[in-house]
């Protein structure tokens, strides 16, 4: 699979899980994974899932996705923009960046995840 194909498949799977089964995200992270959520950092899959669960029910609509290879041939960067509804409220704009690292052929985990709401757009 090309980086673009991996990124598209990951993005679709990730936001489906985030919207319907946050606990299902745990398998996408490792103990070394780091999330920066609105300037707050948490590390490790369990802590990341707990942070996302604390936000409450969400619904994402992805508007764009870009991917670049990393300087490591076993990693890639994915940048996503879209809207998010939190608890059924009006949608807000968001952006999220992931660094996926390979653990084997066709297998990746999220090493870095940066999430930011975009106000005033």
Secondary structure, DSSP 8 states (H G I E B T S, - for coil): --HHHHHHHHHHHHHHHHHH-GGGGGGGEEEEEEEEETTEEEESHHHHHHHHHHH-SEEEEEEEEEEEE-SSTTEEEEEEEEEEEETT---EEEEEEEEEEEEETTEEEEEEEEEEEE---
